Amino acid sequence: MNVLDFFIVAVAGYLLGAIPFAVIIARICGVDIFKFGSGNPGATNVKRACGKKAGNVCFILDALKGFVAAGWPLWAHFIGVNFENPAYLTYVGLVAAIVGHSFSVFIRFRGGKGVSTAIGGLCAVMFYAVLAALVVWVIVFYASRYVSLASISMAAALPVAAALIYGYPNLHVYVAIVLAVLIIFRHRSNIVRLMKGTENRFDRKK
């Protein structure tokens, strides 16, 4: 893989992922997202702080970051940019966007859990695997009402879905494992609260 191509896609992916939409939307609502609820700058906390519409907008924008970061190496030739191995570079852009979202340079290397951005990016590179993982998210969420538990379960299901759909060994599976580890690691505080029974839960009326 060309080193310059890798650098360009990685930097672009990181900067896209680092755009703190949750912070921006919350400020528009007059809320400091770091001081509200869980303090996490992500779509779930925005939904709690600013309402369903704001939370959904945040989710879409965070997902779009991942989708563009992962997908643009495949589309760059339309603007006259020809990368070597664009299929591999999609994964570089995806991982970089999630890292940027989780450790944003714009908000002192803080950030969200990376789930929305991962979903958007994965839609660009392994749609059927992420669709299967999303089914797991829905089942776990509606059974437990815990967004964090649903997200952790989705992350754990992703490598399994990738292996079943694309075969093993396969680059899809390796990337899915890396993303699953990163997402679960970012949820370590939620895991502690789940074990203690103090994790925030979405009421059925919400």
C-alpha positions in Angstrom: 0.0 0.0 0.0 1.3 3.5 -0.9 2.4 5.3 2.3 1.2 8.7 1.0 -2.2 7.3 0.2 -2.4 5.7 3.7 -1.4 9.0 5.3 -4.0 11.1 3.3 -6.9 8.7 4.0 -5.9 8.3 7.7 -5.7 12.0 8.3 -8.9 12.8 6.4 -10.7 10.0 8.2 -9.5 11.2 11.6 -10.4 14.8 11.0 -13.9 13.8 9.8 -14.4 11.6 12.7 -13.2 14.3 15.1 -16.0 16.7 14.2 -17.9 16.8 17.6 -21.5 17.0 16.4 -22.8 16.0 19.8 -21.1 19.0 21.4 -22.3 21.3 18.7 -25.9 20.2 18.8 -26.0 20.3 22.6 -24.6 23.8 22.6 -27.3 24.9 20.2 -29.8 23.5 22.7 -28.0 25.4 25.5 -26.5 22.3 27.1 -22.9 21.4 28.0 -23.0 17.8 27.0 -20.0 17.0 29.2 -22.0 18.0 32.3 -25.3 16.3 31.4 -26.3 12.7 32.1 -23.4 10.3 31.5 -21.2 13.2 30.2 -20.6 11.3 27.0 -20.6 13.4 23.8 -22.7 11.0 21.7 -26.1 10.7 20.2 -27.7 8.8 23.2 -26.7 11.6 25.6 -27.8 14.3 23.2 -31.2 12.5 23.0 -31.5 12.6 26.8 -30.4 16.3 27.0 -32.1 17.8 23.9 -34.8 15.4 22.9 -35.4 12.7 20.3 -35.1 14.9 17.2 -31.7 16.3 18.2 -30.5 12.8 19.2 -31.5 11.4 15.8 -29.8 14.2 14.0 -26.6 13.6 15.9 -26.8 9.9 15.2 -27.2 10.5 11.4 -24.3 13.1 11.3 -22.0 10.8 13.3 -22.9 7.9 11.1 -22.3 10.0 8.0 -18.8 10.8 9.2 -17.9 7.2 9.2 -19.7 6.5 5.9 -17.8 9.3 4.1 -14.4 8.5 5.7 -14.7 4.9 4.7 -16.3 5.3 1.3 -14.4 8.2 -0.2 -11.3 6.3 -1.3 -13.6 4.2 -3.5 -15.1 7.3 -5.0 -12.0 9.5 -5.2 -11.4 8.6 -8.9 -14.5 10.7 -9.8 -12.5 13.8 -8.8 -9.3 12.7 -10.5 -7.7 11.1 -7.4 -6.5 7.6 -8.0 -5.5 5.6 -4.9 -3.6 2.3 -5.0 -5.7 -0.5 -3.3 -8.8 1.7 -2.5 -10.6 -1.3 -1.1 -8.0 -1.5 1.7 -8.0 2.2 2.2 -11.7 2.1 3.1 -10.7 0.3 6.3 -8.0 2.8 7.0 -10.6 5.6 6.7 -13.1 3.7 8.8 -10.8 3.0 11.7 -9.3 6.6 11.6 -12.8 8.1 11.8 -13.7 6.0 14.8 -10.5 7.0 16.5 -11.2 10.6 15.6 -14.7 10.4 17.0 -13.5 8.7 20.2 -10.4 11.0 20.8 -11.2 14.2 19.0 -8.5 16.8 18.7 -11.2 19.5 18.7 -12.4 18.7 22.3 -9.1 17.9 24.0 -9.0 14.3 22.8 -12.4 13.4 24.4 -15.2 11.9 22.4 -18.1 9.4 22.1 -18.1 5.7 22.1 -17.8 5.4 18.3 -20.9 3.2 17.7 -22.7 5.6 15.3 -19.6 6.3 13.4 -18.7 2.6 13.1 -22.2 1.8 11.9 -22.0 4.5 9.1 -18.5 3.3 8.0 -19.4 -0.3 8.1 -22.4 0.4 5.8 -19.9 1.4 3.2 -17.6 -1.6 3.5 -19.6 -4.6 4.9 -23.2 -3.8 4.7 -24.7 -7.2 5.4 -22.5 -7.9 8.4 -23.5 -4.6 10.0 -27.1 -5.2 9.2 -26.9 -8.5 11.1 -25.2 -6.8 14.0 -27.9 -4.1 14.1 -30.5 -6.9 14.4 -28.7 -8.0 17.6 -28.7 -4.3 18.8 -32.4 -4.0 18.3 -33.2 -7.3 20.1 -30.9 -6.6 23.1 -32.1 -3.0 23.4 -35.8 -3.8 23.4 -35.2 -6.7 25.8 -33.1 -4.7 28.3 -33.7 -0.9 27.5 -29.9 -0.4 27.9 -28.3 1.3 24.9 -24.8 0.5 26.2 -25.6 -3.3 26.5 -27.1 -3.3 23.0 -24.0 -1.5 21.6 -21.6 -3.9 23.3 -23.7 -6.9 22.1 -23.7 -5.5 18.6 -19.9 -5.0 18.7 -19.4 -8.6 19.8 -21.8 -9.9 17.1 -20.0 -8.1 14.3 -17.0 -10.3 13.9 -19.2 -13.4 14.1 -21.5 -12.0 11.4 -18.5 -11.0 9.2 -17.1 -14.5 9.5 -20.4 -16.2 8.6 -21.1 -13.9 5.7 -17.7 -13.3 4.2 -15.8 -16.4 5.3 -12.7 -16.8 7.5 -9.9 -15.8 7.3 -11.0 -12.5 5.7 -10.0 -8.9 6.0 -13.6 -8.1 6.9 -13.3 -10.3 10.0 -10.0 -8.9 11.1 -11.3 -5.3 10.8 -14.6 -6.3 12.6 -12.5 -7.7 15.5 -10.5 -4.5 15.8 -13.6 -2.4 15.8 -15.4 -4.7 18.3 -12.4 -4.4 20.7 -12.3 -0.7 20.4 -16.0 -0.2 20.9 -16.2 -2.5 23.9 -13.1 -0.8 25.4 -14.8 2.6 25.0 -17.8 1.1 26.9 -15.7 -0.1 29.9 -17.3 2.5 32.3 -20.7 1.3 31.1 -19.8 -2.3 31.8 -18.9 -1.4 35.4 -22.2 0.4 35.8 -24.1 -2.5 34.3 -22.4 -4.8 36.8 -23.3 -2.5 39.7 -26.9 -2.0 38.4 -26.4 1.8 38.1 -26.4 2.2 34.3 -28.8 4.7 32.8 -31.8 3.0 31.1 -34.2 4.3 28.5 -37.8 4.3 29.8 -40.3 2.8 27.5 -42.1 6.1 27.3 -39.0 7.8 25.8 
